[in-house]
Amino acid sequence: MGRFIYRAHIWLGVVVAVPVLAWATSGLLYAWPGAVEGGKIEVIDAARVRVSPTEAVRRAHEFAGRQLPTTALTLLTRDGRPVYQAVGGMGADSLLIDAETGAVIRTPPPSVLTRYFRQAHFYYFAGSWQVALLILLAALASLSALTGIYLNVKWWTQKR
């Protein structure tokens, strides 16, 4: 029985270590300034904002050629310029509307480091299985810890 628990502990440790390593490295990446988009907070110069939120949404609709299902409109600084980011619901792409000129562009895809951070840190790759996967990994980590405690107690009592 002890040999089975020892082997189970080793394999549980290996299985649990991979997602923990990904989570830890992605957290360190977020702490590295400028590595992850949105990791740097910049002050918005209100004097440079010439386009109203209503006008920004109107321009986004014009750019798309239809009424967009906009669920969020955020004013932020990107590359030193104030821009609105219009986010569409249910997986729609977002658009950037320059708050000074009103020019509209599609939001560029995130960098490789940003994609890694989002996938590894928040388990976005799991989609609708995200919560179930996190619960499963937490259960396996708990089982690994319990088998480790059992093996330590057994070793300690045999030593005495």
N, CA and C atoms as a LAMMPS dump frame, in Angstrom:
ITEM: TIMESTEP
0
ITEM: NUMBER OF ATOMS
480
ITEM: BOX BOUNDS ff ff ff
-5.0000000000000000e+02 5.0000000000000000e+02
-5.0000000000000000e+02 5.0000000000000000e+02
-5.0000000000000000e+02 5.0000000000000000e+02
ITEM: ATOMS id mol type element x y z
1 1 1 N 0.826 -1.198 0
2 1 2 C 0 0 0
3 1 3 C 0.871 1.262 0
4 2 1 N 1.918 1.265 0.829
5 2 2 C 2.805 2.421 0.918
6 2 3 C 3.497 2.71 -0.402
7 3 1 N 3.856 1.648 -1.127
8 3 2 C 4.516 1.825 -2.418
9 3 3 C 3.567 2.471 -3.429
10 4 1 N 2.287 2.051 -3.397
11 4 2 C 1.287 2.639 -4.291
12 4 3 C 1.105 4.13 -3.983
13 5 1 N 1.019 4.465 -2.704
14 5 2 C 0.841 5.866 -2.315
15 5 3 C 2.065 6.679 -2.712
16 6 1 N 3.257 6.109 -2.562
17 6 2 C 4.477 6.808 -2.968
18 6 3 C 4.447 7.108 -4.465
19 7 1 N 4.112 6.105 -5.275
20 7 2 C 4.053 6.312 -6.732
21 7 3 C 2.956 7.311 -7.105
22 8 1 N 1.81 7.201 -6.449
23 8 2 C 0.716 8.14 -6.712
24 8 3 C 1.155 9.563 -6.371
25 9 1 N 1.882 9.714 -5.276
26 9 2 C 2.356 11.03 -4.871
27 9 3 C 3.309 11.612 -5.916
28 10 1 N 4.208 10.792 -6.406
29 10 2 C 5.166 11.252 -7.427
30 10 3 C 4.417 11.691 -8.685
31 11 1 N 3.487 10.87 -9.181
32 11 2 C 2.773 11.21 -10.409
33 11 3 C 1.845 12.401 -10.213
34 12 1 N 1.2 12.485 -9.068
35 12 2 C 0.364 13.655 -8.787
36 12 3 C 1.215 14.926 -8.769
37 13 1 N 2.397 14.836 -8.205
38 13 2 C 3.299 15.984 -8.175
39 13 3 C 3.682 16.445 -9.566
40 14 1 N 3.952 15.499 -10.457
41 14 2 C 4.317 15.835 -11.834
42 14 3 C 3.121 16.474 -12.552
43 15 1 N 1.945 15.876 -12.416
44 15 2 C 0.747 16.387 -13.093
45 15 3 C 0.38 17.783 -12.584
46 16 1 N 0.489 17.999 -11.291
47 16 2 C 0.12 19.291 -10.701
48 16 3 C 1.203 20.343 -10.957
49 17 1 N 2.45 19.932 -11.081
50 17 2 C 3.553 20.885 -11.246
51 17 3 C 3.474 21.651 -12.569
52 18 1 N 3.007 21.02 -13.62
53 18 2 C 2.976 21.677 -14.936
54 18 3 C 2.062 22.912 -14.934
55 19 1 N 0.778 22.794 -14.522
56 19 2 C -0.041 24.012 -14.511
57 19 3 C 0.415 25.033 -13.475
58 20 1 N 0.963 24.581 -12.35
59 20 2 C 1.466 25.525 -11.346
60 20 3 C 2.663 26.296 -11.902
61 21 1 N 3.524 25.615 -12.641
62 21 2 C 4.67 26.276 -13.267
63 21 3 C 4.195 27.311 -14.3
64 22 1 N 3.205 26.95 -15.114
65 22 2 C 2.674 27.896 -16.1
66 22 3 C 2.046 29.098 -15.408
67 23 1 N 1.305 28.854 -14.345
68 23 2 C 0.66 29.936 -13.598
69 23 3 C 1.714 30.86 -12.982
70 24 1 N 2.759 30.267 -12.39
71 24 2 C 3.808 31.068 -11.744
72 24 3 C 4.603 31.885 -12.769
73 25 1 N 4.972 31.274 -13.885
74 25 2 C 5.745 32.019 -14.891
75 25 3 C 4.914 33.133 -15.517
76 26 1 N 3.629 32.897 -15.703
77 26 2 C 2.789 33.959 -16.264
78 26 3 C 2.614 35.096 -15.26
79 27 1 N 2.568 34.779 -13.976
80 27 2 C 2.497 35.826 -12.953
81 27 3 C 3.773 36.652 -12.903
82 28 1 N 4.918 35.99 -13.044
83 28 2 C 6.192 36.716 -13.095
84 28 3 C 6.261 37.595 -14.337
85 29 1 N 5.726 37.094 -15.435
86 29 2 C 5.708 37.856 -16.675
87 29 3 C 4.892 39.139 -16.506
88 30 1 N 3.776 39.054 -15.79
89 30 2 C 2.937 40.23 -15.572
90 30 3 C 3.664 41.275 -14.732
91 31 1 N 4.536 40.831 -13.842
92 31 2 C 5.299 41.75 -13
93 31 3 C 6.433 42.432 -13.776
94 32 1 N 6.777 41.909 -14.942
95 32 2 C 7.836 42.473 -15.778
96 32 3 C 7.243 43.652 -16.551
97 33 1 N 7.695 44.876 -16.297
98 33 2 C 7.086 46.071 -16.899
99 33 3 C 7.097 46.03 -18.427
100 34 1 N 5.936 46.278 -19
101 34 2 C 5.816 46.367 -20.45
102 34 3 C 5.73 45.046 -21.184
103 35 1 N 5.861 43.918 -20.495
104 35 2 C 5.827 42.628 -21.178
105 35 3 C 4.406 42.248 -21.59
106 36 1 N 3.439 42.617 -20.764
107 36 2 C 2.047 42.265 -21.014
108 36 3 C 1.258 43.543 -21.274
109 37 1 N 0.47 43.541 -22.335
110 37 2 C -0.348 44.709 -22.662
111 37 3 C -1.333 44.971 -21.532
112 38 1 N -1.46 46.235 -21.16
113 38 2 C -2.353 46.597 -20.067
114 38 3 C -1.656 46.54 -18.722
115 39 1 N -0.389 46.164 -18.704
116 39 2 C 0.355 46.07 -17.459
117 39 3 C 0.874 47.409 -16.97
118 40 1 N 0.806 48.42 -17.832
119 40 2 C 1.287 49.749 -17.483
120 40 3 C 0.103 50.711 -17.474
121 41 1 N -0.035 51.458 -16.411
122 41 2 C -1.141 52.413 -16.3
123 41 3 C -0.617 53.801 -16.618
124 42 1 N -1.259 54.448 -17.579
125 42 2 C -0.86 55.797 -17.984
126 42 3 C -2.012 56.761 -17.705
127 43 1 N -1.669 57.973 -17.313
128 43 2 C -2.659 59.009 -17.049
129 43 3 C -3.185 59.546 -18.371
130 44 1 N -4.496 59.738 -18.454
131 44 2 C -5.124 60.263 -19.667
132 44 3 C -5.128 61.795 -19.591
133 45 1 N -4.618 62.417 -20.625
134 45 2 C -4.635 63.876 -20.718
135 45 3 C -6.015 64.284 -21.227
136 46 1 N -6.886 64.749 -20.328
137 46 2 C -8.272 65.08 -20.672
138 46 3 C -8.359 66.17 -21.727
139 47 1 N -7.382 67.047 -21.799
140 47 2 C -7.402 68.138 -22.793
141 47 3 C -7.276 67.598 -24.22
142 48 1 N -6.712 66.393 -24.361
143 48 2 C -6.54 65.812 -25.694
144 48 3 C -7.773 65.053 -26.165
145 49 1 N -8.738 64.818 -25.28
146 49 2 C -9.948 64.068 -25.636
147 49 3 C -10.934 65.03 -26.299
148 50 1 N -11.118 64.868 -27.599
149 50 2 C -11.995 65.768 -28.366
150 50 3 C -13.244 65.054 -28.882
151 51 1 N -13.245 63.726 -28.828
152 51 2 C -14.376 62.931 -29.319
153 51 3 C -15.159 62.431 -28.104
154 52 1 N -16.46 62.658 -28.112
155 52 2 C -17.301 62.209 -26.988
156 52 3 C -17.534 60.704 -27.08
157 53 1 N -17.919 60.068 -25.988
158 53 2 C -18.217 58.627 -26.035
159 53 3 C -19.319 58.292 -27.051
160 54 1 N -20.35 59.128 -27.114
161 54 2 C -21.444 58.897 -28.073
162 54 3 C -20.924 58.951 -29.508
163 55 1 N -20.077 59.936 -29.788
164 55 2 C -19.482 60.063 -31.12
165 55 3 C -18.572 58.871 -31.419
166 56 1 N -17.846 58.395 -30.425
167 56 2 C -16.95 57.245 -30.625
168 56 3 C -17.751 56.004 -31.003
169 57 1 N -18.86 55.767 -30.322
170 57 2 C -19.702 54.607 -30.649
171 57 3 C -20.285 54.762 -32.046
172 58 1 N -20.738 55.971 -32.401
173 58 2 C -21.278 56.216 -33.741
174 58 3 C -20.228 55.918 -34.809
175 59 1 N -19.003 56.357 -34.574
176 59 2 C -17.921 56.111 -35.549
177 59 3 C -17.589 54.62 -35.645
178 60 1 N -17.665 53.918 -34.548
179 60 2 C -17.434 52.466 -34.581
180 60 3 C -18.504 51.78 -35.424
181 61 1 N -19.773 52.191 -35.275
182 61 2 C -20.859 51.63 -36.089
183 61 3 C -20.629 51.926 -37.573
184 62 1 N -20.224 53.164 -37.872
185 62 2 C -19.942 53.534 -39.268
186 62 3 C -18.814 52.683 -39.838
187 63 1 N -17.759 52.477 -39.047
188 63 2 C -16.611 51.696 -39.5
189 63 3 C -17.036 50.267 -39.836
190 64 1 N -17.898 49.702 -38.987
191 64 2 C -18.343 48.326 -39.193
192 64 3 C -19.428 48.22 -40.259
193 65 1 N -20.102 49.345 -40.537
194 65 2 C -21.173 49.301 -41.516
195 65 3 C -22.464 48.728 -40.965
196 66 1 N -22.562 48.629 -39.65
197 66 2 C -23.775 48.093 -39.009
198 66 3 C -23.766 48.468 -37.528
199 67 1 N -24.887 48.234 -36.863
200 67 2 C -24.973 48.465 -35.424
201 67 3 C -24.191 47.355 -34.713
202 68 1 N -23.202 47.708 -33.955
203 68 2 C -22.4 46.726 -33.234
204 68 3 C -23.001 46.458 -31.858
205 69 1 N -22.859 45.238 -31.36
206 69 2 C -23.343 44.931 -30.007
207 69 3 C -22.312 45.371 -28.965
208 70 1 N -22.139 46.683 -28.824
209 70 2 C -21.111 47.211 -27.927
210 70 3 C -21.527 46.989 -26.478
211 71 1 N -20.66 46.287 -25.725
212 71 2 C -20.949 46.009 -24.31
213 71 3 C -20.066 46.818 -23.377
214 72 1 N -19.004 47.407 -23.908
215 72 2 C -18.111 48.225 -23.077
216 72 3 C -17.406 49.248 -23.949
217 73 1 N -17.263 50.428 -23.4
218 73 2 C -16.503 51.487 -24.055
219 73 3 C -15.553 52.052 -23.005
220 74 1 N -14.267 51.879 -23.24
221 74 2 C -13.261 52.271 -22.257
222 74 3 C -12.344 53.324 -22.845
223 75 1 N -12.088 54.367 -22.082
224 75 2 C -11.119 55.389 -22.491
225 75 3 C -9.792 55.023 -21.856
226 76 1 N -8.764 54.88 -22.688
227 76 2 C -7.443 54.507 -22.184
228 76 3 C -6.363 55.173 -23.015
229 77 1 N -5.143 55.062 -22.557
230 77 2 C -4.01 55.598 -23.303
231 77 3 C -3.302 54.428 -23.973
232 78 1 N -3.076 54.552 -25.269
233 78 2 C -2.385 53.501 -26.019
234 78 3 C -1.364 54.187 -26.908
235 79 1 N -0.123 53.799 -26.754
236 79 2 C 0.986 54.416 -27.5
237 79 3 C 1.013 55.931 -27.299
238 80 1 N 0.698 56.382 -26.085
239 80 2 C 0.754 57.787 -25.747
240 80 3 C -0.436 58.608 -26.212
241 81 1 N -1.428 57.976 -26.83
242 81 2 C -2.601 58.699 -27.349
243 81 3 C -3.857 58.231 -26.614
244 82 1 N -4.793 59.157 -26.346
245 82 2 C -6.058 58.731 -25.747
246 82 3 C -6.931 58.052 -26.807
247 83 1 N -7.421 56.868 -26.497
248 83 2 C -8.292 56.13 -27.416
249 83 3 C -9.435 55.501 -26.633
250 84 1 N -10.555 55.334 -27.323
251 84 2 C -11.658 54.55 -26.786
252 84 3 C -11.499 53.137 -27.314
253 85 1 N -11.761 52.164 -26.468
254 85 2 C -11.815 50.785 -26.945
255 85 3 C -13.258 50.332 -26.818
256 86 1 N -13.875 50.054 -27.959
257 86 2 C -15.253 49.573 -27.996
258 86 3 C -15.211 48.055 -28.094
259 87 1 N -15.783 47.397 -27.101
260 87 2 C -15.771 45.938 -27.044
261 87 3 C -17.166 45.434 -27.36
262 88 1 N -17.244 44.482 -28.275
263 88 2 C -18.528 43.885 -28.646
264 88 3 C -18.816 42.667 -27.794
265 89 1 N -20.07 42.371 -27.636
266 89 2 C -20.479 41.226 -26.831
267 89 3 C -20.343 39.914 -27.566
268 90 1 N -20.362 38.855 -26.827
269 90 2 C -20.362 37.479 -27.322
270 90 3 C -19.237 37.208 -28.31
271 91 1 N -18.02 37.592 -27.947
272 91 2 C -16.849 37.257 -28.739
273 91 3 C -16.561 38.173 -29.903
274 92 1 N -17.287 39.271 -30.033
275 92 2 C -17.013 40.204 -31.131
276 92 3 C -15.666 40.874 -30.913
277 93 1 N -15.003 41.224 -32.001
278 93 2 C -13.718 41.918 -31.9
279 93 3 C -13.921 43.316 -31.337
280 94 1 N -12.83 43.887 -30.857
281 94 2 C -12.929 45.263 -30.363
282 94 3 C -12.324 46.22 -31.383
283 95 1 N -12.742 47.466 -31.275
284 95 2 C -12.243 48.526 -32.148
285 95 3 C -11.619 49.611 -31.292
286 96 1 N -10.631 50.302 -31.867
287 96 2 C -10.022 51.445 -31.199
288 96 3 C -10.44 52.709 -31.941
289 97 1 N -10.948 53.668 -31.186
290 97 2 C -11.36 54.944 -31.762
291 97 3 C -10.474 56.019 -31.143
292 98 1 N -9.694 56.687 -31.973
293 98 2 C -8.804 57.739 -31.484
294 98 3 C -9.65 58.861 -30.888
295 99 1 N -9.387 59.214 -29.626
296 99 2 C -10.191 60.22 -28.927
297 99 3 C -9.86 61.641 -29.373
298 100 1 N -8.811 61.816 -30.14
299 100 2 C -8.469 63.145 -30.671
300 100 3 C -9.023 63.343 -32.067
301 101 1 N -8.835 62.359 -32.935
302 101 2 C -9.201 62.522 -34.351
303 101 3 C -10.479 61.78 -34.733
304 102 1 N -10.858 60.764 -33.971
305 102 2 C -12.028 59.959 -34.311
306 102 3 C -11.727 58.835 -35.279
307 103 1 N -10.455 58.655 -35.653
308 103 2 C -10.076 57.566 -36.566
309 103 3 C -10.32 56.217 -35.883
310 104 1 N -10.817 55.252 -36.651
311 104 2 C -11.164 53.937 -36.118
312 104 3 C -10.276 52.877 -36.754
313 105 1 N -9.769 51.968 -35.934
314 105 2 C -9.003 50.805 -36.419
315 105 3 C -9.421 49.582 -35.61
316 106 1 N -9.176 48.427 -36.186
317 106 2 C -9.389 47.183 -35.428
318 106 3 C -8.281 47.083 -34.384
319 107 1 N -8.628 46.55 -33.222
320 107 2 C -7.613 46.355 -32.189
321 107 3 C -6.625 45.301 -32.68
322 108 1 N -5.323 45.637 -32.694
323 108 2 C -4.343 44.659 -33.157
324 108 3 C -4.33 43.434 -32.238
325 109 1 N -3.976 42.266 -32.776
326 109 2 C -3.923 41.073 -31.925
327 109 3 C -2.866 41.24 -30.836
328 110 1 N -3.08 40.608 -29.691
329 110 2 C -2.117 40.74 -28.596
330 110 3 C -0.783 40.072 -28.939
331 111 1 N 0.258 40.513 -28.252
332 111 2 C 1.593 39.937 -28.469
333 111 3 C 1.636 38.499 -27.948
334 112 1 N 2.682 37.801 -28.296
335 112 2 C 2.859 36.417 -27.855
336 112 3 C 2.896 36.345 -26.327
337 113 1 N 3.603 37.275 -25.689
338 113 2 C 3.69 37.261 -24.224
339 113 3 C 2.337 37.531 -23.578
340 114 1 N 1.561 38.434 -24.151
341 114 2 C 0.227 38.717 -23.606
342 114 3 C -0.684 37.512 -23.771
343 115 1 N -0.634 36.866 -24.926
344 115 2 C -1.458 35.657 -25.135
345 115 3 C -1.064 34.575 -24.147
346 116 1 N 0.248 34.367 -23.935
347 116 2 C 0.701 33.366 -22.967
348 116 3 C 0.193 33.708 -21.566
349 117 1 N 0.302 34.978 -21.185
350 117 2 C -0.166 35.392 -19.864
351 117 3 C -1.645 35.065 -19.685
352 118 1 N -2.466 35.428 -20.651
353 118 2 C -3.912 35.2 -20.532
354 118 3 C -4.253 33.718 -20.507
355 119 1 N -3.589 32.947 -21.35
356 119 2 C -3.903 31.516 -21.416
357 119 3 C -3.401 30.765 -20.183
358 120 1 N -2.163 31.044 -19.769
359 120 2 C -1.569 30.305 -18.662
360 120 3 C -2.059 30.778 -17.302
361 121 1 N -2.325 32.056 -17.168
362 121 2 C -2.697 32.581 -15.852
363 121 3 C -4.184 32.43 -15.56
364 122 1 N -5.001 32.597 -16.561
365 122 2 C -6.444 32.541 -16.342
366 122 3 C -7.095 31.312 -16.972
367 123 1 N -6.296 30.437 -17.604
368 123 2 C -6.794 29.201 -18.212
369 123 3 C -7.878 29.487 -19.249
370 124 1 N -7.707 30.579 -20.035
371 124 2 C -8.681 30.915 -21.07
372 124 3 C -8.77 29.819 -22.133
373 125 1 N -7.687 29.062 -22.317
374 125 2 C -7.688 28.006 -23.322
375 125 3 C -8.754 26.962 -23.044
376 126 1 N -9.195 26.849 -21.799
377 126 2 C -10.158 25.819 -21.422
378 126 3 C -11.59 26.186 -21.791
379 127 1 N -11.822 27.441 -22.15
380 127 2 C -13.164 27.862 -22.558
381 127 3 C -14.181 27.639 -21.452
382 128 1 N -15.276 26.973 -21.785
383 128 2 C -16.334 26.747 -20.8
384 128 3 C -15.925 25.735 -19.733
385 129 1 N -14.826 25.04 -19.936
386 129 2 C -14.333 24.058 -18.959
387 129 3 C -13.378 24.684 -17.95
388 130 1 N -13.206 26.006 -18.011
389 130 2 C -12.233 26.703 -17.169
390 130 3 C -12.426 26.394 -15.682
391 131 1 N -13.629 26.558 -15.172
392 131 2 C -13.884 26.342 -13.74
393 131 3 C -13.7 24.871 -13.381
394 132 1 N -14.22 23.975 -14.213
395 132 2 C -14.075 22.54 -13.937
396 132 3 C -12.602 22.138 -13.909
397 133 1 N -11.815 22.669 -14.834
398 133 2 C -10.385 22.352 -14.87
399 133 3 C -9.682 22.86 -13.611
400 134 1 N -10.009 24.079 -13.193
401 134 2 C -9.393 24.62 -11.984
402 134 3 C -9.766 23.807 -10.744
403 135 1 N -11.007 23.36 -10.672
404 135 2 C -11.434 22.525 -9.543
405 135 3 C -10.707 21.186 -9.572
406 136 1 N -10.594 20.584 -10.739
407 136 2 C -9.876 19.31 -10.876
408 136 3 C -8.416 19.452 -10.454
409 137 1 N -7.75 20.505 -10.934
410 137 2 C -6.344 20.703 -10.578
411 137 3 C -6.18 20.987 -9.083
412 138 1 N -7.121 21.716 -8.487
413 138 2 C -7.072 21.961 -7.042
414 138 3 C -7.256 20.659 -6.269
415 139 1 N -8.15 19.792 -6.74
416 139 2 C -8.364 18.498 -6.085
417 139 3 C -7.115 17.629 -6.192
418 140 1 N -6.493 17.613 -7.379
419 140 2 C -5.261 16.819 -7.541
420 140 3 C -4.131 17.37 -6.67
421 141 1 N -4.019 18.692 -6.559
422 141 2 C -2.996 19.289 -5.708
423 141 3 C -3.249 18.926 -4.248
424 142 1 N -4.511 18.932 -3.834
425 142 2 C -4.851 18.548 -2.455
426 142 3 C -4.51 17.093 -2.204
427 143 1 N -4.818 16.233 -3.164
428 143 2 C -4.494 14.81 -3.036
429 143 3 C -2.986 14.598 -2.959
430 144 1 N -2.235 15.357 -3.746
431 144 2 C -0.777 15.281 -3.698
432 144 3 C -0.252 15.69 -2.321
433 145 1 N -0.806 16.769 -1.793
434 145 2 C -0.389 17.225 -0.461
435 145 3 C -0.74 16.195 0.61
436 146 1 N -1.929 15.604 0.529
437 146 2 C -2.34 14.603 1.52
438 146 3 C -1.469 13.346 1.462
439 147 1 N -1.136 12.891 0.239
440 147 2 C -0.259 11.719 0.142
441 147 3 C 1.133 12.054 0.661
442 148 1 N 1.597 13.279 0.446
443 148 2 C 2.891 13.696 0.987
444 148 3 C 2.884 13.718 2.506
445 149 1 N 1.807 14.211 3.087
446 149 2 C 1.69 14.213 4.56
447 149 3 C 1.674 12.788 5.072
448 150 1 N 0.906 11.917 4.423
449 150 2 C 0.85 10.51 4.842
450 150 3 C 2.241 9.869 4.799
451 151 1 N 2.962 10.087 3.704
452 151 2 C 4.297 9.496 3.574
453 151 3 C 5.258 10.046 4.624
454 152 1 N 5.167 11.339 4.941
455 152 2 C 6.022 11.911 5.981
456 152 3 C 5.694 11.354 7.359
457 153 1 N 4.429 11.223 7.673
458 153 2 C 4.028 10.658 8.973
459 153 3 C 4.493 9.21 9.066
460 154 1 N 4.307 8.453 7.999
461 154 2 C 4.738 7.036 7.983
462 154 3 C 6.253 6.944 8.165
463 155 1 N 6.991 7.785 7.457
464 155 2 C 8.455 7.768 7.555
465 155 3 C 8.89 8.143 8.966
466 156 1 N 8.255 9.158 9.54
467 156 2 C 8.607 9.631 10.87
468 156 3 C 8.351 8.535 11.927
469 157 1 N 7.201 7.874 11.817
470 157 2 C 6.873 6.836 12.809
471 157 3 C 7.779 5.622 12.637
472 158 1 N 8.199 5.278 11.459
473 158 2 C 9.11 4.156 11.249
474 158 3 C 10.506 4.476 11.761
475 159 1 N 10.877 5.748 11.72
476 159 2 C 12.184 6.176 12.157
477 159 3 C 12.298 6.097 13.678
478 160 1 N 11.216 6.313 14.379
479 160 2 C 11.208 6.295 15.854
480 160 3 C 11.231 4.915 16.327
